[in-house]
Amino acid sequence: MELTSNKALEMLKEAETITPDLGWIKHSICVGNTAEIIATALNLDSEKAKTLGYIHDIGKRNGDFRNHVINGYHYLKDLGYDIEYCNICLTHSYLNNDVYCTAGGIPVDIPFKTDFIKNHEYTIYEKIINLCDLMCTRVVNTVDKRLIDIIIRRGAYENTQYHVKEAYRLKEYFDNLLGYNLYDLFPEIKENL
């Protein structure tokens, strides 16, 4: 079953009534809106990008942030949504097909998740959501500012340097696809410095 951005937004609004922390919902809306702009600039399906951005953190709806990637995957799968919507819950936190290339420390090893990330070929939409997740708090920021935000909140770990380097490589990948600095799409970034 296909998911639309309007339905994804409804899911976020419903989550507002059951989750103790609304920060992730505003973050998810920012990720979706930012993904829509990037997809439009790349002549991709902007509706799909926005929808994927809105639901990437839906596994946080019950407050269990630590396992939100698995919880989101199963939540959307149980509702009958197409696998690409379920997959974004798994892929959004991990760069380079590597569960260790993530923010916030070494993840808990869940064999299904580890195997999936290692063997899954990321789509361009998943890469966009990876990047937008690394640009958005409640507003769009530079990757630098967002990474600092993550390190301040979660700390630095043995995989932090690896994750930071790969985040910059991902941003450069999109700069090259666009043929210009991605930040040119977001003049408001200057206001958020």
C-alpha positions, 0 to 999 in steps of 0.5 A: 500500500502506498503512503502519501505525505498527507497520511504520514502527516496525520500519523505524526499528528496522532503520535503527538497524542501518545508520545512524551517528546514532540521534538522528533515530530517537528524534526520529522516534518523538517526532514520531509520538507527539506527532502522535498526541496532536494528531490525537486532540485534533482527532478525526482519524486518530491512527494515520495521524498517528503513522505519518507522524510515525515515517517523516517522516525515513526518508530519513536511514536511510543517513546522507545527511541533506542529501538525506533528503527526496528519499531518503525519498520515493523509498525509500517509493515504491520499496517501494510505499507509498501516496503520502501516506506518500512525500509526508510525507518531502518536506513535513515540512521546508518551511512555506508551500509554500516550499522557502525556509521551512525550518530550516538554510539555503537548500536545494539546488534539486532541481527535482522537490522545489521544484515539488512543494512549491510546487504541493502542497496540504498535508493537515492531517496534513502540517501536524501533522507540520510542527509536531511536527517543530518541537516534538520533539528526543528529547522534546517541547518548545515551538516556542521551545526547538526553534527555538533548538536548530536555530539553535544546531546549524545556524546562522542564515541569511538565511531563518531569520527567515522560518522562525521567523515561520512556525513561530509562525504554524503553532503559532497555527493549531493553537491556533485549531483546538483552541480552546486552547493546544496546549501544554496537551496536553503537560504534560511540556513544563514539565519540558523547559524 
